[in-house]
Amino acid sequence: MVIEDMEGNKMEEKKMITITLENGAKEDVELLLSFKFNDNNKEYVIYTKNETDANGNVTIYVSNVTRVGEEITLNTVSDDNEWSRIKDLLRELSKNE
């Protein structure tokens, strides 16, 4: 779905997802990007809670996705090589914006 801002510029509607934290609490977050690296067959999501730091930068979160049947689990990306690839992808995407 496409919406327009107050100046009539077209914008994509935000996609919200609900995540369940380890303590069972549910939290709505904005999904920014989901992707899969074909060579390692791993899926990832990038999302935000729209929090900002002291400099006004929006904090983003990256998780590895594990699927077991209908259940989806978000995991920490702890491998340095995975992190490097994800950062490279984000840098490349930011050049095209």
PEUR-V628120 format. One line per field, one symbol per residue. ss: DSSP state (H for helix, E for strand, L for the rest). phi: phi as a letter, one per 40 degrees, with the letter a starting at -180 (. if undefined). psi: psi as a letter, one per 40 degrees, with the letter a starting at -180 (. if undefined). A space follows every 10 residues. Layout:
ss = ???
phi = ???
psi = ???
//
This chain:
ss = LEEELLLLLE EELLEEEEEE LLLLLEEEEE EEEEEEELLL LEEEEEEEEE EELLLLLEEE EEEEEEEELL EEEEEELLLH HHHHHHHHHH HHHHHLL
phi = .bbbcccgcc bcccbbbbbb cdcgcbbcbc ccababcccb fbbbbbabbf cbcccgcccb bbbcbbbbgc cbbcbccbcc ccdccccccc ccccccc
psi = hhiiadeehh iiihhiihih ideeiihhih hdiiihhdde fhiiihiief iiadeehhhi ihihhhhhbe hhhhihhehd dddddddddd ddddde.
//
